[in-house]
């Protein structure tokens, strides 16, 4: 089944403890991206990748890191999480590197709580 | 810069129609529409490209006014299953990524 898989679905952690949220797609998509969703703010882009080894900042990149060493994987790294990073996170992928003219496929989300 | 969606929320009775608007201050190449049900991931509805118009579903259609940088989503004869939050995503002509609006919460009651 074609899908975007995120893990974990739920994560509770403490301030400063490094964590990684994994994202993998099996559709051979060029483009991958991370969004965070907060009430009343919609979906805000954190980072995106147009191809392997090519990543760029979105609207809210502070406090996050990403890497794209393989086409299928795009992990999101929080080196030192803080409470303001408590949010619902979505990974998404798209067939074309530009992502403007092909649909985004979203993972099921990761609900992160930082205490 | 985020596109602006209106209204923020709308409540319908089953069978009624609704229009959701999406407006950007930037020149747009494309507009995407997605629906998200509570506790789930956003799901793609349709894309509208500069110079063309694509209809994704029978009773859900959309328009794209390139000159005004605006798009509207039309939901006809709404069903209970239409309830959810609708997001538009705008793709700027000069860019390569989507920026989403804040969403419109649609509730369809029996």
Backbone of each chain as ProteinMPNN parsed JSONL, in Angstrom:
{"seq_chain_A": "XXXXXXXXXXXXXXXXXXXXXXXXXXXXXXXXXXXXXXXXXXXXXXXXXXXXXXXXXXXXXXXXXXXXXXXXXXXXXXXXXXXXXXXXXXXXXXXXXXXXXXXXXXXXXXXXXXX", "coords_chain_A": {"N_chain_A": [[0.842, -1.189, 0.0], [0.559, 2.192, -0.9], [2.056, 4.697, 0.937], [2.742, 7.157, 3.535], [4.717, 6.903, 6.266], [4.888, 7.631, 9.605], [6.703, 7.727, 12.665], [7.188, 8.07, 16.209], [3.58, 7.734, 16.879], [2.649, 9.038, 19.096], [4.334, 11.022, 21.505], [5.87, 11.764, 24.473], [8.015, 13.873, 26.13], [10.868, 15.301, 27.855], [12.091, 18.615, 28.463], [14.926, 19.454, 26.574], [15.836, 16.896, 25.982], [17.085, 15.108, 23.419], [15.401, 14.156, 20.406], [14.052, 12.109, 17.761], [11.868, 12.084, 15.052], [10.626, 9.823, 12.846], [10.182, 9.508, 9.288], [8.901, 7.927, 6.472], [8.503, 7.113, 3.069], [6.924, 5.135, 0.521], [6.599, 5.557, -2.163], [8.318, 6.463, -4.035], [8.665, 9.21, -4.149], [9.773, 12.499, -4.977], [9.742, 14.842, -3.456], [9.698, 15.883, -0.074], [8.365, 16.854, 3.114], [8.056, 18.609, 6.244], [5.523, 19.531, 8.519], [4.073, 21.535, 11.082], [1.235, 21.554, 13.187], [-0.841, 23.719, 14.825], [-3.445, 24.846, 16.996], [-5.644, 27.076, 15.392], [-3.641, 28.1, 13.793], [-3.177, 26.733, 11.507], [-1.402, 24.763, 9.059], [1.972, 24.81, 9.31], [5.012, 25.125, 7.621], [8.013, 23.403, 8.274], [10.557, 22.311, 7.404], [11.697, 21.402, 4.123], [12.326, 19.119, 1.397], [13.625, 18.839, -1.766], [14.864, 16.883, -3.095], [17.155, 14.09, -2.819], [19.656, 14.821, -0.475], [19.132, 17.508, -0.68], [17.905, 20.085, 1.073], [15.746, 22.536, 2.609], [14.829, 25.507, 4.427], [11.61, 26.022, 5.894], [8.823, 27.886, 6.986], [8.998, 27.937, 9.779], [11.626, 27.044, 10.987], [13.276, 27.09, 13.246], [14.957, 25.46, 15.844], [14.76, 22.922, 14.864], [16.042, 20.142, 12.956], [16.822, 18.497, 9.88], [17.397, 15.719, 7.632], [18.235, 14.303, 4.467], [19.161, 11.643, 3.365], [18.534, 9.396, 2.026], [16.176, 8.633, -0.553], [13.653, 7.797, 0.36], [13.428, 8.409, 3.067], [12.991, 10.861, 5.645], [13.864, 12.177, 8.277], [12.911, 14.026, 11.218], [14.555, 16.052, 13.461], [14.867, 17.004, 16.806], [17.026, 18.697, 18.56], [17.253, 19.866, 21.107], [14.598, 19.835, 22.661], [11.89, 22.079, 23.429], [9.176, 23.369, 25.478], [7.558, 24.957, 23.773], [7.584, 23.62, 21.428], [5.755, 21.707, 21.547], [3.295, 20.081, 19.818], [1.334, 19.04, 16.927], [2.676, 17.051, 14.504], [3.229, 16.69, 11.031], [4.372, 14.69, 8.407], [4.923, 14.904, 4.925], [4.685, 13.932, 1.466], [5.454, 14.298, -2.037], [5.03, 13.672, -5.521], [6.521, 15.127, -7.489], [9.411, 17.236, -7.564], [8.949, 19.932, -7.24], [6.489, 20.179, -6.009], [4.313, 21.801, -6.429], [2.486, 21.149, -8.369], [1.557, 18.616, -7.901], [-0.174, 16.295, -5.812], [0.043, 16.479, -2.224], [0.886, 13.896, -0.015], [0.026, 12.874, 3.11], [1.465, 11.765, 6.215], [0.284, 9.983, 9.188], [0.612, 11.575, 11.354], [2.307, 12.906, 14.261], [1.969, 13.291, 17.594], [3.428, 15.438, 19.715], [4.529, 16.074, 22.96], [6.163, 18.261, 25.045], [7.529, 18.547, 28.149]], "CA_chain_A": [[0.0, 0.0, 0.0], [1.302, 3.439, -0.982], [1.785, 5.465, 2.149], [3.767, 7.876, 4.279], [4.695, 6.335, 7.613], [5.57, 8.401, 10.658], [6.786, 7.118, 13.987], [6.006, 7.433, 16.779], [2.329, 8.489, 16.775], [2.57, 9.886, 20.288], [5.624, 11.107, 22.184], [5.977, 12.698, 25.59], [9.416, 13.947, 26.499], [11.205, 16.419, 28.737], [12.896, 19.685, 27.868], [16.344, 19.228, 26.386], [16.198, 15.515, 25.621], [17.073, 14.976, 21.958], [14.494, 13.15, 19.869], [13.916, 12.013, 16.309], [10.617, 11.556, 14.51], [10.971, 9.27, 11.543], [9.207, 9.586, 8.206], [9.311, 7.116, 5.34], [7.475, 6.951, 2.028], [7.227, 4.027, -0.385], [6.023, 5.91, -3.46], [9.39, 7.013, -4.861], [8.418, 10.64, -4.299], [10.946, 13.371, -4.941], [9.596, 15.928, -2.493], [9.201, 15.559, 1.262], [8.261, 18.065, 3.908], [7.521, 18.528, 7.597], [4.658, 20.615, 8.94], [3.499, 21.448, 12.415], [-0.122, 22.08, 13.23], [-1.252, 24.255, 16.117], [-4.819, 25.383, 16.9], [-5.803, 28.429, 14.87], [-2.505, 28.534, 12.971], [-3.097, 25.948, 10.284], [-0.221, 23.917, 8.851], [3.136, 25.649, 9.037], [6.096, 24.292, 7.126], [9.245, 23.477, 9.066], [11.606, 22.091, 6.424], [11.308, 20.591, 2.99], [13.423, 18.563, 0.617], [13.202, 18.633, -3.149], [15.516, 15.673, -3.59], [18.161, 13.579, -1.889], [20.726, 15.748, -0.103], [18.709, 18.899, -0.877], [16.89, 20.483, 2.048], [15.654, 23.982, 2.757], [13.983, 25.937, 5.531], [10.262, 26.502, 5.653], [8.454, 29.106, 7.707], [9.305, 27.865, 11.214], [12.675, 26.027, 11.117], [14.106, 27.228, 14.445], [14.874, 24.378, 16.815], [14.604, 21.654, 14.164], [16.99, 19.743, 11.927], [16.383, 17.4, 9.022], [18.383, 15.206, 6.698], [17.633, 13.483, 3.393], [20.263, 10.839, 2.856], [17.909, 8.451, 1.105], [14.978, 9.215, -1.132], [12.438, 7.421, 1.048], [13.401, 8.801, 4.481], [13.17, 12.282, 5.928], [13.646, 12.314, 9.715], [12.884, 15.351, 11.867], [15.355, 15.969, 14.678], [14.817, 18.095, 17.76], [18.254, 18.522, 19.341], [16.988, 20.248, 22.496], [13.186, 20.229, 22.619], [11.36, 23.002, 24.429], [7.712, 23.263, 25.545], [6.871, 25.604, 22.646], [7.568, 22.689, 20.306], [4.602, 20.829, 21.718], [2.483, 20.307, 18.629], [1.041, 17.904, 16.071], [3.59, 17.132, 13.371], [2.906, 15.881, 9.863], [5.292, 14.534, 7.293], [4.176, 14.791, 3.669], [5.527, 13.745, 0.294], [4.824, 14.603, -3.314], [5.749, 13.001, -6.595], [7.461, 15.99, -8.179], [10.278, 17.987, -6.659], [8.407, 21.253, -6.997], [5.33, 20.028, -5.112], [3.235, 22.755, -6.69], [1.506, 20.604, -9.284], [1.201, 17.246, -7.582], [-0.762, 16.273, -4.469], [0.794, 16.085, -1.037], [0.387, 12.745, 0.731], [0.413, 13.103, 4.502], [1.492, 10.702, 7.207], [-0.797, 10.04, 10.163], [0.867, 12.579, 12.377], [2.976, 12.603, 15.527], [1.611, 14.284, 18.618], [4.575, 15.601, 20.609], [4.369, 16.904, 24.148], [7.429, 18.519, 25.729], [7.214, 19.079, 29.486]], "C_chain_A": [[0.884, 1.248, 0.0], [1.003, 4.291, 0.242], [3.013, 6.212, 2.636], [3.642, 7.421, 5.729], [5.527, 7.181, 8.561], [5.602, 7.585, 11.938], [7.59, 7.99, 14.929], [4.744, 8.25, 16.534], [2.185, 9.462, 17.934], [3.926, 9.865, 20.984], [5.547, 12.168, 23.262], [7.42, 12.684, 26.048], [9.636, 15.149, 27.414], [12.091, 17.41, 28.001], [14.353, 19.273, 27.776], [16.749, 17.823, 25.967], [16.005, 15.306, 24.117], [16.12, 13.878, 21.495], [14.46, 13.229, 18.353], [12.547, 11.443, 15.976], [10.921, 11.066, 13.098], [9.819, 9.417, 10.557], [9.743, 8.805, 7.026], [8.168, 7.012, 4.349], [7.922, 5.883, 1.039], [6.711, 4.286, -1.795], [7.054, 6.501, -4.418], [9.191, 8.509, -5.141], [9.706, 11.448, -4.161], [10.912, 14.304, -3.726], [9.085, 15.405, -1.161], [9.25, 16.807, 2.124], [7.729, 17.746, 5.293], [6.695, 19.778, 7.886], [4.335, 20.42, 10.42], [2.139, 22.13, 12.405], [-0.479, 22.474, 14.648], [-2.617, 24.909, 15.963], [-4.841, 26.833, 16.414], [-4.693, 28.909, 13.957], [-2.364, 27.731, 11.685], [-1.862, 25.063, 10.261], [0.947, 24.824, 8.488], [4.328, 24.762, 8.686], [7.366, 24.514, 7.927], [10.456, 23.397, 8.135], [11.012, 21.32, 5.259], [12.538, 20.131, 2.226], [12.932, 18.275, -0.794], [13.849, 17.397, -3.76], [16.543, 15.224, -2.557], [19.27, 14.607, -1.727], [20.385, 17.216, -0.328], [17.604, 19.215, 0.115], [16.88, 22.001, 2.168], [14.656, 24.32, 3.86], [12.592, 26.326, 5.042], [10.02, 27.772, 6.445], [8.882, 29.117, 9.168], [10.394, 26.835, 11.486], [13.444, 26.039, 12.441], [13.866, 26.077, 15.407], [14.752, 22.998, 16.189], [15.773, 21.416, 13.212], [16.382, 18.622, 11.119], [17.568, 16.891, 8.232], [17.655, 14.372, 5.653], [18.774, 12.717, 2.721], [19.771, 9.781, 1.874], [16.607, 9.066, 0.62], [13.745, 8.961, -0.27], [12.325, 7.982, 2.46], [13.699, 10.279, 4.683], [12.91, 12.51, 7.425], [13.685, 13.765, 10.194], [13.561, 15.215, 13.225], [15.158, 17.213, 15.528], [15.977, 17.895, 18.716], [18.021, 18.821, 20.824], [15.55, 20.758, 22.574], [12.805, 21.186, 23.744], [9.837, 22.924, 24.409], [6.99, 23.922, 24.37], [6.927, 24.764, 21.359], [6.519, 21.587, 20.493], [3.613, 21.121, 20.602], [2.143, 18.968, 17.987], [1.871, 18.058, 14.809], [3.154, 16.182, 12.264], [4.075, 15.881, 8.889], [4.446, 14.376, 6.035], [5.156, 14.579, 2.526], [4.728, 14.021, -0.972], [5.692, 14.062, -4.433], [6.847, 13.862, -7.203], [8.228, 16.868, -7.204], [9.734, 19.364, -6.353], [7.223, 21.28, -6.078], [4.201, 20.994, -5.411], [2.143, 22.139, -7.557], [1.271, 19.109, -9.101], [0.753, 17.187, -6.13], [0.261, 15.939, -3.389], [0.094, 14.899, -0.379], [0.924, 12.877, 2.159], [0.516, 11.798, 5.285], [0.394, 10.922, 8.232], [-0.562, 10.995, 11.322], [1.574, 12.035, 13.603], [2.612, 13.695, 16.519], [2.715, 14.316, 19.657], [4.215, 16.519, 21.761], [5.717, 17.024, 24.827], [7.123, 19.193, 27.066], [8.437, 19.722, 30.124]], "O_chain_A": [[1.827, 1.358, 0.784], [-0.156, 4.572, 0.547], [4.144, 5.951, 2.224], [2.579, 7.545, 6.338], [6.716, 7.41, 8.339], [4.664, 6.853, 12.255], [8.576, 8.597, 14.512], [4.836, 9.367, 16.024], [1.668, 10.568, 17.774], [4.587, 8.829, 21.047], [5.203, 13.32, 22.999], [7.987, 11.626, 26.321], [8.712, 15.908, 27.705], [12.758, 17.06, 27.028], [14.947, 18.809, 28.749], [17.91, 17.596, 25.628], [14.88, 15.329, 23.619], [16.039, 12.811, 22.104], [14.785, 14.25, 17.748], [12.124, 10.44, 16.55], [11.416, 11.822, 12.261], [8.648, 9.445, 10.936], [10.891, 8.986, 6.619], [7.01, 6.843, 4.733], [9.109, 5.733, 0.75], [6.42, 3.347, -2.536], [6.699, 6.986, -5.492], [9.507, 9.0, -6.224], [10.587, 11.137, -3.36], [11.926, 14.52, -3.062], [8.162, 14.591, -1.113], [10.064, 17.703, 1.9], [7.041, 16.745, 5.495], [7.081, 20.902, 7.563], [4.325, 19.301, 10.934], [1.92, 23.13, 11.721], [-0.424, 21.653, 15.563], [-2.917, 25.47, 14.909], [-4.148, 27.696, 16.953], [-4.779, 30.004, 13.401], [-1.503, 28.036, 10.859], [-1.343, 24.666, 11.304], [0.908, 25.522, 7.476], [4.61, 23.777, 9.368], [7.748, 25.647, 8.22], [11.277, 24.314, 8.092], [9.972, 20.674, 5.383], [13.633, 20.672, 2.382], [11.95, 17.558, -0.991], [13.43, 16.923, -4.816], [16.766, 15.897, -1.551], [19.758, 15.183, -2.699], [21.25, 18.08, -0.185], [16.499, 18.681, 0.016], [17.87, 22.668, 1.869], [13.765, 23.533, 4.182], [12.415, 26.872, 3.952], [10.899, 28.626, 6.56], [9.105, 30.184, 9.74], [10.126, 25.837, 12.154], [14.185, 25.099, 12.73], [12.726, 25.757, 15.744], [14.651, 22.004, 16.907], [16.405, 22.355, 12.728], [15.529, 17.882, 11.608], [18.613, 17.539, 8.165], [16.594, 13.808, 5.919], [19.272, 13.099, 1.662], [20.514, 9.335, 1.0], [16.013, 9.909, 1.292], [12.876, 9.828, -0.177], [11.222, 8.029, 3.006], [14.534, 10.867, 3.996], [11.839, 12.99, 7.794], [14.397, 14.605, 9.644], [13.187, 14.368, 14.036], [15.268, 18.337, 15.038], [15.927, 17.026, 19.586], [18.533, 18.113, 21.691], [15.312, 21.965, 22.555], [13.329, 21.109, 24.855], [9.26, 22.461, 23.425], [5.902, 23.478, 24.005], [6.379, 25.159, 20.33], [6.423, 20.659, 19.69], [3.147, 22.25, 20.448], [2.593, 17.911, 18.431], [1.784, 19.076, 14.122], [2.765, 15.04, 12.511], [4.675, 16.914, 8.594], [3.371, 13.778, 6.08], [6.313, 14.992, 2.603], [3.497, 13.983, -0.976], [6.916, 13.999, -4.32], [7.967, 13.395, -7.411], [7.724, 17.197, -6.131], [10.033, 19.917, -5.294], [6.965, 22.293, -5.427], [3.205, 20.997, -4.688], [0.99, 22.564, -7.486], [0.842, 18.42, -10.027], [1.248, 17.95, -5.3], [1.22, 15.205, -3.626], [-1.125, 14.896, -0.208], [2.132, 12.978, 2.373], [-0.24, 10.854, 5.053], [-0.338, 11.91, 8.171], [-1.437, 11.194, 12.165], [1.454, 10.857, 13.938], [2.91, 14.87, 16.308], [2.919, 13.349, 20.392], [3.666, 17.602, 21.562], [6.348, 16.018, 25.151], [6.534, 20.273, 27.108], [8.357, 20.222, 31.246]]}, "seq_chain_B": "XXXXXXXXXXXXXXXXXXXXXXXXXXXXXXXXXXXXXXXXXXXXXXXXXXXXXXXXXXXXXXXXXXXXXXXXXXXXXXXXXXXXXXXXXXXXXXXXXXXXXXXXXXXXXX", "coords_chain_B": {"N_chain_B": [[4.276, 33.773, 2.956], [1.194, 33.284, 4.555], [-1.788, 32.193, 2.874], [-5.055, 33.69, 2.997], [-7.95, 32.486, 4.442], [-11.515, 32.323, 4.157], [-14.937, 31.736, 5.086], [-13.954, 31.537, 8.62], [-15.27, 29.585, 9.946], [-18.104, 27.502, 9.307], [-21.482, 26.509, 9.466], [-23.68, 24.085, 8.381], [-26.803, 22.713, 7.188], [-27.581, 19.42, 6.235], [-27.509, 18.957, 2.751], [-27.397, 21.618, 2.059], [-25.544, 24.296, 0.402], [-22.1, 25.415, 0.216], [-19.456, 27.835, 0.226], [-15.997, 28.242, 0.205], [-13.385, 30.479, 0.594], [-10.131, 31.482, -0.626], [-7.356, 33.473, -0.422], [-4.531, 35.154, -1.723], [-1.626, 37.252, -1.393], [0.36, 37.087, -3.141], [1.661, 36.34, -6.436], [0.318, 33.53, -7.92], [1.058, 30.113, -8.742], [-0.197, 27.722, -8.348], [-3.046, 26.304, -6.629], [-3.923, 24.344, -3.911], [-6.345, 22.138, -2.454], [-7.359, 20.73, 0.622], [-8.847, 18.383, 2.885], [-9.393, 17.881, 6.301], [-10.243, 15.611, 8.729], [-11.289, 15.34, 12.14], [-8.614, 14.501, 14.205], [-7.277, 13.161, 12.228], [-5.135, 12.82, 9.302], [-4.546, 15.435, 6.864], [-6.314, 15.276, 3.762], [-5.962, 15.047, 0.296], [-7.862, 17.008, -1.978], [-8.133, 18.53, -4.436], [-6.238, 20.078, -7.141], [-5.562, 23.246, -8.501], [-4.295, 24.708, -11.306], [-2.269, 27.329, -12.667], [-3.591, 28.785, -15.497], [-5.272, 26.71, -15.976], [-7.967, 24.514, -14.871], [-8.928, 22.214, -12.487], [-11.176, 19.639, -11.687], [-11.997, 17.866, -8.887], [-13.899, 16.21, -7.558], [-17.346, 15.01, -7.713], [-19.444, 16.626, -6.42], [-17.945, 18.541, -5.294], [-16.187, 21.249, -6.188], [-13.922, 23.653, -7.691], [-12.625, 26.969, -8.245], [-10.217, 29.131, -9.837], [-8.904, 32.185, -9.784], [-6.575, 33.74, -11.414], [-5.687, 36.341, -11.793], [-6.601, 37.742, -9.603], [-5.445, 36.316, -7.623], [-6.909, 34.41, -6.203], [-8.865, 31.692, -4.915], [-11.741, 29.598, -4.892], [-13.633, 27.206, -3.14], [-16.23, 25.028, -3.808], [-18.92, 23.507, -2.321], [-21.442, 21.377, -2.936], [-24.811, 20.551, -2.235], [-24.426, 19.479, 0.446], [-23.083, 16.79, 2.413], [-23.164, 14.733, 5.375], [-20.663, 13.648, 5.637], [-18.98, 15.584, 4.69], [-18.115, 17.194, 6.684], [-15.484, 18.767, 8.479], [-12.147, 20.185, 8.543], [-11.122, 22.507, 6.191], [-8.401, 23.157, 4.151], [-6.584, 25.483, 2.242], [-3.81, 25.478, 0.058], [-1.248, 27.447, -1.084], [0.759, 27.904, -3.939], [3.445, 29.703, -4.85], [4.342, 31.59, -7.783], [7.026, 32.19, -8.006], [8.209, 30.369, -6.362], [8.742, 27.104, -4.76], [7.266, 25.642, -3.023], [4.483, 24.763, -0.868], [2.247, 26.874, 0.873], [0.123, 26.943, 3.599], [-3.231, 27.969, 4.392], [-5.089, 29.09, 7.332], [-7.225, 27.484, 7.711], [-10.657, 26.345, 7.349], [-13.359, 25.598, 9.27], [-15.784, 23.298, 8.746], [-19.034, 22.323, 9.426], [-21.489, 19.936, 9.067], [-24.77, 19.405, 9.713], [-27.459, 17.076, 10.521]], "CA_chain_B": [[3.143, 34.4, 3.638], [0.03, 32.415, 4.511], [-3.011, 32.676, 2.239], [-6.129, 33.99, 3.943], [-9.173, 31.745, 4.157], [-12.761, 32.802, 4.757], [-14.975, 32.116, 6.495], [-13.173, 30.687, 9.532], [-16.119, 28.447, 10.286], [-19.446, 27.536, 8.727], [-22.348, 25.406, 9.884], [-24.7, 23.833, 7.367], [-27.654, 21.547, 7.3], [-27.386, 18.487, 5.126], [-28.166, 19.363, 1.522], [-27.102, 23.018, 1.744], [-24.304, 24.552, -0.302], [-21.145, 26.282, 0.907], [-18.3, 28.322, -0.523], [-14.844, 28.616, 1.024], [-12.5, 31.309, -0.206], [-8.71, 31.474, -0.3], [-6.809, 34.644, -1.083], [-3.107, 35.356, -1.487], [-1.082, 38.538, -1.836], [1.441, 36.77, -4.075], [1.287, 35.727, -7.713], [0.226, 32.095, -7.671], [1.152, 29.113, -9.797], [-1.187, 26.681, -8.099], [-3.76, 26.262, -5.359], [-4.35, 23.004, -3.493], [-7.361, 22.062, -1.403], [-7.299, 19.511, 1.432], [-9.815, 18.278, 3.973], [-8.885, 17.141, 7.459], [-11.219, 15.249, 9.753], [-10.721, 15.443, 13.483], [-7.721, 13.418, 14.602], [-6.722, 12.471, 11.066], [-4.248, 13.603, 8.443], [-5.207, 16.098, 5.731], [-6.473, 14.453, 2.564], [-5.996, 15.851, -0.918], [-9.116, 17.117, -2.722], [-7.862, 18.893, -5.826], [-5.247, 21.098, -7.477], [-5.873, 24.148, -9.603], [-3.041, 25.244, -11.83], [-2.31, 28.548, -13.471], [-3.903, 28.483, -16.888], [-6.201, 25.596, -16.101], [-8.833, 24.26, -13.721], [-9.132, 20.773, -12.336], [-12.287, 19.301, -10.799], [-11.6, 16.613, -8.259], [-15.012, 15.371, -7.125], [-18.636, 15.359, -8.33], [-20.161, 17.73, -5.795], [-16.97, 19.481, -4.764], [-15.434, 21.818, -7.299], [-13.192, 24.85, -7.291], [-12.211, 27.907, -9.281], [-8.939, 29.781, -9.569], [-8.789, 33.462, -10.471], [-5.139, 34.032, -11.364], [-5.451, 37.789, -11.724], [-6.888, 38.188, -8.241], [-4.783, 35.397, -6.693], [-7.955, 33.872, -5.336], [-9.513, 30.438, -5.258], [-12.929, 29.282, -4.112], [-14.044, 25.798, -3.112], [-17.688, 24.952, -3.8], [-19.47, 22.231, -1.855], [-22.845, 21.374, -3.35], [-25.668, 19.532, -1.612], [-23.485, 18.92, 1.419], [-23.39, 15.545, 3.113], [-22.567, 14.682, 6.716], [-19.248, 13.288, 5.484], [-18.202, 16.763, 4.299], [-17.637, 17.889, 7.886], [-14.042, 18.728, 8.683], [-11.467, 21.459, 8.334], [-10.634, 22.623, 4.826], [-7.207, 23.994, 4.014], [-6.032, 25.758, 0.923], [-2.366, 25.63, 0.017], [-0.895, 28.271, -2.243], [2.101, 27.74, -4.481], [3.795, 30.951, -5.532], [4.993, 31.462, -9.082], [8.473, 32.293, -7.845], [8.676, 29.441, -5.34], [8.658, 25.675, -5.021], [6.648, 24.967, -1.89], [3.121, 25.15, -0.55], [1.974, 27.532, 2.148], [-1.273, 26.679, 3.89], [-4.037, 28.898, 5.167], [-5.376, 28.675, 8.706], [-8.278, 26.483, 7.696], [-12.077, 26.679, 7.535], [-14.036, 24.468, 9.904], [-17.124, 23.081, 8.18], [-19.853, 21.354, 10.15], [-22.761, 19.623, 8.414], [-25.701, 18.768, 10.652], [-28.605, 16.408, 9.861]], "C_chain_B": [[1.904, 33.538, 3.449], [-1.1, 33.016, 3.68], [-4.086, 32.854, 3.309], [-7.388, 33.249, 3.518], [-10.358, 32.415, 4.836], [-13.919, 31.949, 4.26], [-14.085, 31.216, 7.346], [-13.959, 29.44, 9.887], [-17.48, 28.62, 9.622], [-20.207, 26.3, 9.176], [-23.477, 25.282, 8.876], [-25.653, 22.74, 7.833], [-27.401, 20.686, 6.064], [-28.176, 18.96, 3.905], [-27.905, 20.807, 1.121], [-25.751, 23.149, 1.047], [-23.4, 25.455, 0.525], [-20.027, 26.682, -0.048], [-17.21, 28.724, 0.465], [-13.859, 29.347, 0.129], [-11.067, 31.289, 0.306], [-8.063, 32.594, -1.104], [-5.346, 34.829, -0.721], [-2.68, 36.728, -1.988], [0.022, 38.338, -2.866], [0.878, 36.215, -5.37], [1.373, 34.21, -7.559], [0.4, 31.266, -8.927], [0.082, 28.041, -9.619], [-1.864, 26.893, -6.753], [-4.189, 24.822, -5.109], [-5.463, 23.147, -2.468], [-7.289, 20.702, -0.713], [-8.402, 19.569, 2.482], [-9.211, 17.423, 5.086], [-10.024, 16.877, 8.437], [-10.506, 15.182, 11.095], [-9.854, 14.225, 13.811], [-7.077, 12.672, 13.451], [-5.79, 13.388, 10.283], [-5.06, 14.334, 7.371], [-5.229, 15.177, 4.518], [-6.659, 15.364, 1.36], [-7.382, 15.838, -1.551], [-8.837, 17.439, -4.189], [-6.777, 19.949, -5.923], [-5.804, 21.95, -8.594], [-4.574, 24.806, -10.025], [-3.275, 26.507, -12.633], [-2.583, 28.156, -14.919], [-4.877, 27.342, -17.061], [-7.037, 25.439, -14.862], [-9.092, 22.76, -13.645], [-10.242, 20.5, -11.333], [-12.016, 17.939, -10.2], [-12.736, 15.682, -7.943], [-16.309, 15.859, -7.756], [-19.252, 16.607, -7.737], [-19.227, 18.727, -5.14], [-16.131, 19.975, -5.938], [-14.767, 23.096, -6.83], [-12.877, 25.701, -8.504], [-10.927, 28.591, -8.855], [-8.873, 31.039, -10.426], [-7.347, 33.94, -10.35], [-4.868, 35.517, -11.18], [-5.645, 38.307, -10.31], [-6.164, 37.347, -7.198], [-5.786, 34.825, -5.691], [-8.462, 32.535, -5.847], [-10.729, 30.26, -4.361], [-13.25, 27.81, -4.254], [-15.549, 25.761, -2.94], [-18.119, 23.555, -3.372], [-20.975, 22.278, -2.088], [-23.599, 20.246, -2.67], [-24.885, 18.759, -0.551], [-24.022, 17.659, 2.103], [-22.708, 15.585, 4.481], [-21.061, 14.431, 6.63], [-18.375, 14.473, 5.06], [-17.639, 17.508, 5.517], [-16.136, 17.706, 8.048], [-13.458, 20.12, 8.516], [-10.849, 21.464, 6.947], [-9.463, 23.606, 4.782], [-6.92, 24.264, 2.541], [-4.523, 25.904, 1.066], [-2.008, 26.402, -1.239], [0.558, 28.043, -2.634], [2.451, 28.964, -5.304], [4.534, 30.683, -6.839], [6.506, 31.424, -8.944], [9.038, 31.249, -6.896], [8.522, 27.984, -5.735], [8.003, 24.934, -3.864], [5.259, 25.527, -1.638], [3.059, 25.841, 0.796], [0.484, 27.42, 2.401], [-1.932, 27.817, 4.647], [-4.356, 28.329, 6.536], [-6.519, 27.683, 8.794], [-9.672, 27.054, 7.898], [-12.765, 25.445, 8.099], [-15.465, 24.395, 9.399], [-17.838, 22.006, 8.976], [-21.169, 21.182, 9.401], [-23.616, 18.848, 9.396], [-26.863, 18.125, 9.907], [-29.782, 17.366, 9.709]], "O_chain_B": [[1.594, 33.112, 2.336], [-1.352, 34.218, 3.764], [-4.028, 32.248, 4.379], [-7.837, 33.368, 2.378], [-10.241, 32.988, 5.919], [-13.89, 31.481, 3.122], [-13.525, 30.241, 6.845], [-13.387, 28.372, 10.102], [-17.944, 29.739, 9.406], [-19.659, 25.201, 9.256], [-24.149, 26.264, 8.56], [-25.352, 21.959, 8.736], [-27.053, 21.187, 4.994], [-29.35, 19.315, 4.006], [-28.157, 21.189, -0.022], [-24.922, 22.239, 1.092], [-23.86, 26.167, 1.417], [-19.701, 25.965, -0.995], [-17.46, 29.447, 1.429], [-13.541, 28.884, -0.967], [-10.815, 31.106, 1.497], [-8.208, 32.654, -2.325], [-4.96, 34.682, 0.438], [-3.297, 37.293, -2.891], [0.558, 39.308, -3.403], [-0.234, 35.689, -5.405], [2.392, 33.68, -7.115], [-0.036, 31.641, -10.015], [-0.47, 27.521, -10.589], [-1.337, 27.563, -5.865], [-4.748, 24.166, -5.988], [-5.528, 24.122, -1.72], [-7.175, 19.663, -1.365], [-8.83, 20.642, 2.907], [-8.601, 16.384, 4.834], [-10.681, 17.804, 8.91], [-9.291, 14.994, 11.171], [-10.296, 13.081, 13.709], [-6.404, 11.663, 13.662], [-5.678, 14.579, 10.573], [-6.151, 13.888, 7.013], [-4.298, 14.409, 4.278], [-7.42, 16.33, 1.407], [-8.01, 14.784, -1.653], [-9.259, 16.702, -5.08], [-6.437, 20.618, -4.948], [-6.439, 21.446, -9.521], [-3.853, 25.383, -9.211], [-4.346, 26.716, -13.202], [-1.896, 27.308, -15.489], [-5.272, 27.033, -18.185], [-6.836, 26.163, -13.887], [-9.436, 22.128, -14.644], [-10.246, 21.072, -10.242], [-11.827, 16.963, -10.926], [-12.573, 14.466, -8.046], [-16.376, 16.975, -8.272], [-19.554, 17.553, -8.464], [-19.685, 19.668, -4.492], [-15.447, 19.191, -6.596], [-15.009, 23.567, -5.719], [-12.863, 25.221, -9.637], [-10.589, 28.63, -7.672], [-8.796, 30.959, -11.652], [-6.944, 34.477, -9.318], [-3.925, 35.901, -10.488], [-4.932, 39.209, -9.87], [-6.257, 37.636, -6.005], [-5.527, 34.772, -4.489], [-8.486, 32.279, -7.051], [-10.744, 30.714, -3.217], [-13.155, 27.237, -5.339], [-16.089, 26.391, -2.03], [-17.734, 22.555, -3.978], [-21.685, 23.105, -1.515], [-23.095, 19.13, -2.544], [-24.711, 17.545, -0.647], [-25.221, 17.498, 2.331], [-21.79, 16.374, 4.708], [-20.287, 14.936, 7.443], [-17.148, 14.367, 5.073], [-16.769, 18.366, 5.367], [-15.592, 16.632, 7.789], [-14.184, 21.103, 8.369], [-10.134, 20.534, 6.573], [-9.533, 24.72, 5.301], [-7.007, 23.365, 1.706], [-4.029, 26.398, 2.081], [-2.428, 26.038, -2.338], [1.454, 27.994, -1.791], [1.83, 29.231, -6.333], [5.248, 29.691, -6.98], [7.186, 30.709, -9.681], [10.243, 31.245, -6.646], [8.215, 27.663, -6.884], [8.168, 23.72, -3.738], [4.901, 26.602, -2.118], [3.735, 25.442, 1.744], [-0.328, 27.756, 1.538], [-1.298, 28.528, 5.427], [-3.942, 27.217, 6.865], [-6.754, 27.101, 9.853], [-9.851, 28.097, 8.528], [-12.754, 24.379, 7.484], [-16.256, 25.317, 9.601], [-17.311, 20.911, 9.175], [-21.875, 22.154, 9.133], [-23.237, 17.77, 9.854], [-27.221, 18.553, 8.81], [-30.825, 16.983, 9.181]]}, "name": "protein", "num_of_chains": 2, "seq": "XXXXXXXXXXXXXXXXXXXXXXXXXXXXXXXXXXXXXXXXXXXXXXXXXXXXXXXXXXXXXXXXXXXXXXXXXXXXXXXXXXXXXXXXXXXXXXXXXXXXXXXXXXXXXXXXXXXXXXXXXXXXXXXXXXXXXXXXXXXXXXXXXXXXXXXXXXXXXXXXXXXXXXXXXXXXXXXXXXXXXXXXXXXXXXXXXXXXXXXXXXXXXXXXXXXXXXXXXXXXXXXXX"}
